[in-house]
């Protein structure tokens, strides 16, 4: 897929532009991805769960820049909800050829404390929803329903550099992301040539909920390059993968080399200990 260059006239209208769906796009890394994809020439479907105000503000900003954007609420909590989201998106953006699975659950547990409910919710958010959206896009494109001139599609999953050197912290999260990495490879093989399936693995990019600014700065610097990933760098990687027609079934690490420095525990736990 080769979307228009950012310098192309906004008057080219959505009839000449591909569209992408970005889950969890209202804030943090998701909003950076939405901004970058819009600047690269895509119309953007902004998925959110609870952040309606942030999603609407983002859509307004993207629209002012000459692209189209619209907001779609869903909790992604069931196959029915996922299917309904996809149907609403293609109803608004029939030129959909890209999905960025950015929405994610991230809660702390360990093997000795894991609860079935927490494991199930991580699997639903971090594995089932991305896989079913991948399936939906493949079916849509394979049936020839896309209105895009180039109907080939791409799905980009957001993973985590810790999959290279896993540790038992954030156990349910890690298991769900590891399964999604395998799904990336399996789906890439099964769904080609209609669909490419790839992944981006960030390092420490933004502070987590209970992390102090000092803790984040120290953790962010603990890489061979002296700094881990930043939101715009993750977004740039997503834009590149969306255009990279020869790339499928692989995970691109964007982490300042953090994966080259394995730790026995999560970096935040190492700092606090």
N, C-alpha and C positions, 0 to 999 in steps of 0.2 A: 504494500500500500504506500502511496506517495501523496500525502495530503498537500494542499497548497502551502506555499511558503508564507511566513508571517507577513511579508510585505505585500501580498496580493490584496487587491481591493476588496473591502468588505462587501461591496456591491455584487461580488460573485455569487451571493446568496447561498442558502443552505442546500439548494439543488445541486451545487457543485462541490459540496464538502462532505467528507465522511464524518461519522459521529462515534463517540465513545461513551460508555457507561463507566463511571468510577464509583465504586462503593466506598462508603465512609469518607465522602469527599468534602464535607462541610468544614473541616478544621484540620490542623496539624499537617502531616505529610500529605493527606488526601487533598487538601485545598491547594497545596503547592503543585501537585500533579495536575489538578484541574486547570490551574492557571497556565502551566507549561503546555499542556495539550491544546488548550484554546489558542495560545500564542503561536503554536505550530500549525494551526489551521484546522483544528477539529471543532465541531459542535459537541457540547458536553452535557450529558445527563448526570446530574449531581444526586447521588443517593445519600440519604441520611437516615438515622434512626430517631434521634431526639432533637438534634440541633437545627431546628427549622429556621430560626432567625439567622444563624450563620450561613446556612445553605442558601437562603433567599438573598442575603447580602452578596454572597459570592456570585450567584447567578446574575444579579444586577450588574456587578462589576464586569463580568465576562461579556454580557450583552452590550455594555457601553463600548467595549473594545471591538465591536463589529462581528462577533460570533454569536451563535445561538446557544442558550443554556436554559435548562429547566430542572426543577427539583422533584425528587421522587422519594417519598417516605416508605420505609419497610423495615421490619425488625429481622427479616431473613430467618425467622424462627421455624419455618416449616417449608416443605416442598410446595405447598399451595401458595404461600406468601412469596416465595422466590419466583414461581411461575407468573404470578400476578404482576410482580415488579417488572419482569422481562416484557410481558405483553404491553404494559403501560409505556415502557420506554420505546419499544419499536412502533407503537402507535404514534408517538410524538416524533421519533427520529427513525424513519424507515431506512436510513442510510447507515444504520449501526453496523460497524465491522470490528469494533474493539471493546473489550471489557478489561478494566483494571480492578482486580480483586484486592482492594486495600483494607476494607473493613476487617477488624480483628478483635478477638477477645484476648485479654492479657491480664491474668490474675495469678497471684503466687500460690503455689502448692509444691509439695515434694512427694516422692513415692510413698513415704511412710504416713503422709497425711491426706493423700488424694481421696476425694469423695466422688461417688458416681455422678452426682448432679453437676459438679463442676467440670468433670471430664466430659460429660455429655454436652454441656453448653459450649465448651471449647471446640469439640468436634463439629457441632452444628455450625458455629460461626466461621471457623477457620478451615474446615474441610468440606462439609456437605454443601454449604452455600456456594463456594467457589466452583466446586465440581458441577453442581447442577446448572449454574449460570454458563459454564463452559459448554455443557451439553446443549443448553437452549440455543446458544449462539451458533453452534455447529449445525444443529437441525435447521435453524433459520436460513443460514447461508447455503447449506447443501440443497435445500428445497428451491433455491433461486429466488427467494423473496426479497433479498436486499435490493434497494434502489441505487446502490452505489455503482459507479462505472467499473470499479475493480472490486469484485465481491469477495476476494480472499480476506480472511479475518485473522485476528490475533487476540489471545488472552494473556494477560500479564498478571502473575500472582506476586504479591508482596510476601516475602518469607523472612528469614533472619540468618545472619552470619553464624549464629551459634549452632546451626545444623552441621557445620563442618567439624566443630569440636563441642559436642553437646555435654552439658552437665545437668545434674538432676534438679536444679532450681527451676521454678516455673514448669513443672513436670507436664501438666495437661496441655499447656500452651506449646511446649516443645514437641510433644507427641503429635499434636494436631498439625503443626507446621511440617514436621518430618513426613507425615502422611501426604500432605499437599505437595511436597517436593516429589515424592514418588508418583503422585497423580500427574504432575507436570510432565514427567518423562513418558508415562503410559499414554496419556491423552495426546501428546505430541506425535507419538508413533501411530496411534489409532485414527486420529482425526485429520491427518495430512491427506491431500494437499489443501483441503478447504480451510483448515485452521492451523495456525502456529500457536504453540503453547510454551510460554517462557516464564521466567521468574527473576525478580530482583531481590537480593538479600542485603538489606541495610545493616549497619552497625548501630551503635548508640547515636541516635539522631536528635531526640528531644527529651527533656526531663520527663520521667514517669510521675505518677500522681503523688507519691510520698517522697520524692527525691528533692533534696535541697539544691539550690543553684551551685553551691560549692561542691557537692557530691557529683552533680552532673558534669561540671567542668573537669574535675579530676578523672572521672570515668571516660569522658570524651577524648581526653588526651592520652589515654593508655593504649596507644596503637603504635606500630612501627613508624607511621608517618606523622605521629604527634597529634593527630586529630582524626576522629571518626567521621561519619557521614553527616551532611547537612540536608535539610529538606529539598533545597533546589538541586542538589546533586542527585538525590533519588529521583526527582522529577525529570531531570535531564536524561537519566538512564532509561526511564520509562518511555520518553519520547523517542529515544534512539531505537529501543527494542520494537516500538510500534512500527518503525520504518524498515527494520533490518530483515529483509525478505529471506535471507539465507540462514537465519538463526531460529532454531526451535529446539525444544526439549532440554534446555540448559538453564542454569541459574547464574546470574551475573552478580558478583559480590561487589558491593559499594560500601566499604567499611574502613577505609584507611589502613587496611591490612590487619584489622583486628582478628580475623580468622587465623592469622599466622602465629598468634600468641595465645595458645589454649590455657584456660584457667579451670581449676577444679570446682569453682562455684561461679555464680553470676557475678559480674564485675561490681555491681552495687553491693552485694554481700561481702565481697572481698574488701572493698573500701571500708565498710562499716565494722568489719572484724579487725 
